[in-house]
Amino acid sequence: MRGGARVALVRQVAMYLAHVALGRSLTEVAALYGRHRTTAAHACEIVEDLREHAAFDRAIAELEHAIRLQVRQPSDAGSN
């Protein structure tokens, strides 16, 4: 079972963030989620369209920022 509309939206947001915040190609994103490249591209288009809504845009922007901060952190922080 693939889940309902909310599950699909969460997956689309995750695909979008993997592409935008992590810089993964649409081909890589599709492979990560077991989908076709065009499905990953469609997911990104949906999220981009939803970003026209201010509250949604703020939430996505905060997620992007948090992801980018985590990616910049060295995995061995605190060790010499």
Order of alpha helices (4+ residues) and beta strands (2+ residues): alpha-alpha-alpha-alpha
